Amino acid sequence: MSEAQPITTASPLEVAIAALVADGTSRLVENEAGIRDDSDIEHVHHARVGARRLRSNLSTFKRLVDADWRQTIRAELAWIGSLLGEVRDADVLSVWLEAQAADLDPADRSGLLALLDTLADERRLALGALLEGLDGDRYAALIAALVDATTAPPLSIAADGATAGASDDALWAAFVPLIGHEWKRLRRQIAALGAEPDLGALHGARIRAKKLRYALEALEFVDPEHDEGQKEWAGLVALLQDELGELHDTVSREAWLRRVAGGGQAPLVAGQLLERNRVRRAELLASWPRVWKRLRAKHLRAFLSG
């Protein structure tokens, strides 16, 4: 895969889109060997982030990219992302379970080991499915299409028009309104949550926040010398997404613990872990609105107004 061209605010849109595709593609390709070796769980994480970020940006900047190509690539990224996600979710849960052992009564640790053994079995199956996917023609075709797009991204008619009339700040003019649109969608979604939001609705807000986060990271390709307000605002978006993400993790952990707790000491340990999980959920339910209040500060997003 060729190295992405350096970007400035005077670069053509084609160069910017190619760079976004190259970033996501490299995260997939460069972590393949580590996924197969399975000695470091971060390889799965980085590959998953690459697939998710690219899929999200192809949605955010959809008016700049050919629709048929975008829909096909997003569907294939969703497929490989789901395979990566099954392994990554098991890794995250395993890290959490192991962390609970530190202050668990020694008499209960055999129950925790039983839970970890069950999770390890599930991860082995998920990794097997992922490796089968990586070895298949479907994944090879996805990577080939992405690599082609790193040098000749299929732009939309709207993008071609913007390129034809390019100014020195064409990228800024194309990207910032689309990011502003994502901000408005997040704001509306959170406004609709109400005083006691449903956990499922909060998960939807988390997905929307993550989409805005990825779009802001894409803007750094266009404006590496971003001002301090833009940088602080992007950091708050990331913090909001992280808090809502951990909140969703508490929901997933509880569902898993309820599903796998069987005989022996496992039910007793699972009960203790469920209680700890609920305490953390309550903390997160109280803390994320404070982040949201900081995120709404108008002076931090002044860059969206041009």
N, C-alpha and C positions, 0 to 999 in steps of 0.2 A: 504494500500500500504506500503510495507516495506521501511525502510529508506535506502537511497543510501549508498553504501560503500564509505569510504574516498578514495581519489585518489592521487596517487603519479606518478611520471614519470616511475616507475617500475610496475605500475598496468597493468593487461591484458586489451586488447582492449575491451573485453566484459564488464568489469567494467565501462569503460569510456562511452560506448554507453548506458549502463543501466542508468548511472547517467544523461545523456542528456535526455533520455526518461522520467526519474523520475521527472526531473525539469519541463518539459513542462506539464506532466500529473498532477503534484501537483498544478500548476497554474490554471489548469482547475477545478480540483476537489475542491480545497480549496476556490474557489471564487463562487461556485454554489449557496450557501446559500445567499451570498450577492447580487448576480444577482436576485434571486427570491424576496428578501426583497426590493430591488431597493431603498435603502436609501443612497447609495454612488455609484456614477458613476464609481469610480475607480475599482470596482470589474469586470465590463465588460472589462475595459481596460486591467487589469492584465490577465484575462482569454484569451483575444484576443492575447496579447503578447505571452502567453504560446503556443497557437496554431500556431501562425506564426513562432516563433523561432524554435519549434520542426519540423514543416514542412520544413523550410529552411535548418536546419541542416541535415535532412534526405536526402536532395538533395545534399548539399555540401559533405557529407561523404557517398555518395551512394555506393561507391565501397566497403565499409566496412559492408554493411547491405544487407540482402537477398532482391533481387529485387522485387519479388512478394509481399512480406509483405510490403516493403517500398511504392510501388505504391498504394496499398490498403489503407494504413494508411494516406498517403499524400492526397489522394482523400477525405477521410473522414474528415481530418483536414481542408481542403479547404471548405468543406460544413459547418462545425460548425463555422469556421472562418468567413465565409460570413454572417452568422446570427449574430454573435457577432459584425461584422463590421458595419452592418446597424444601430445598436443601438449606437455603439461608435461614428460613424460619426455624428449622430444627436446630441450626447452629446457635441462633439467638436464644432460643429456649434453653438449650443445654448450658450456655454461659450463665443464664439466670439461675437455673437449678443448682449448678455447682457453687454459685455465690451464696446460696442459702445454707450450705453445709457448715459455714463458719460458726454460726451461732445456733445450730440445731443440736438438740440433746443427742449425745452419742448413741443412746439406745434406739434412736429413730433413724440413724443414718443408713441402716440396711434398707429401710423403706425407700429412702431417697435413691439409693443405688438401684433398686428395682425400677424406679421411674426412669432413671438415666439409661438403664439397659433397654427398656421399652422404646425410648426415644432414639437410641442408637440404631435399633432395628429398623425403625421408620426412616431414619436418615439414610441407611444403606440402600433401602429400596428407592428412595428419592434420588440418590446419587446415581444409582444404576440407570434410572429413567433418563436423567440428565446426560449421562455419558452416551447412552444410546442415541439421544437426540443430536449431540455434538458430532457423532460419527455418521449421521445420516445425510442423505442427499438434500433434504429440506433445509438443514442448517447451512450446508455448503452453498446452496443457491442464494440464501439470504445474505451471506457474507460476500458472495460475488457481486450481488446487486448493490450492496452498500459500498464496496470498494470502487465500483464503477462510478458511483455518485460522488465519491471524494474528489474526482477530477472533472466530472460533467454532471452536476446535479440537475435533475429534470425540474426546471422552474415552471411556474404558472404563467399565464398571459399577464396577470397583474404584476408579477415580478419582472417580466420582460419589459413591461411598460415603465416601471420604476427605474430599471437599469438604463433604458434608452434616454430618459430625461434626468440622468444622475447628476446630483450636485455634490459638493464636498462633504455634505453630511447625509448622504442618501441612506446609509445604513441606519443611522440614528432615526431618521424620519420614518423608515420602514418598521423598525423594531419597537420603538418606544410606544406608539399607539396600541400595538398588540399587547404589550405588557400592561399598559393601562387598562385594557379591556379585561385581562385576567384579574387585575386588582379589583375592578368593579364586581366581577362575578364572585370573588371570594367575599367581598364585603356584603353583597346581597345574601350569600349563603349563610354567613354567620349571623346576620341580622334576623334571618328566619328561624334561628335555633330556639329562641325563646329563653325564659328564665331557667328552665330545667331541661336542657337539651337531651335528646335521645342519643344513646351511644352510637347508634348506626349513623345518625345525622352528623355527629362529630367526626366519624370516620370519613364521611363525604367531604367535610370541611378540610380534613387533613390532606386528602387527595388534591383538593383545589389549591391548598397552600403549597403543596409540593410542586404543583405545576407552575405556580408563580415563582417559586424558588429556582426551578430549573431555567425559567425564562430570564430571570435576573442574572443567573450565571452565564447564560448565552449572551446577554448584553455586555458582559465583560470582554467578550471577543471584539465587540464594536468599540467599547470605550474603556480600555484598560486603566486610564487615568481618571476613573470616576471620582466624584467629589465625596467628601466625608459623609454628607447626609445620605447619599445614595448607598454608600457602603454600610452605614449604620442601619438603614431601613432593610437592606438585603439580609443583614445579620438577624434582625428581628423576625423577618419572614422565616428564616431557617430555624430560629428558636421556637416559633409557633408550630411549625411543622414537626419539629422534634418532640415537643410536648404532646401534641395530638397523636403523634406516632407511638410514643410510649404508652399513652392512654389506650390506644388500640391494642398494643401488646398485652395489656392487662386483661382485655377481653379475650384475646386468643389464648392466653395462658390458662385462664379459668376454664374455657371450653375444653382444652386439652387435658387438664387435670381431672375434670369430671369424666372425661371419656375413658381415660386409661387406668384410673384407680381401681384396683381389683382386690384380691385377697391379701393376707399377710399384714405387714405393717404399712403397706402403701397407702391405704385409705386414711390412716391416722396422720401420716406425713402430708398427704395431699390436703387434708383439712387445715393443717397448720399453714401450708403454703398459700392456700386460698385466702386465709385471713390476712396474711402479709400482703398478698396481691391486692386485696380490697382496700387496705390502708393506703397503699401507693396510689391506687386509682382515685381515692378521695383527695389526696394531695394534688394530683394532677388536675382534677376537676376544679379545684380551687385556684390553681396557679395559672392555667392557660388564659383566663380572661384578663389577667394583669398584663400578660404579654401582648394580647390583642389591643388593649388600651394604649400601650406604648407604640404599637405599630401604626395606629391611626393618626399619629402626629403629622400634621400637614407639611411642616417644614422639611421633613425627612424625604418626602416624595415629590419635592418641588421639581425634580428633574423630569417628571412625567409631563409637565406642562411646557417643556421646551425651554 
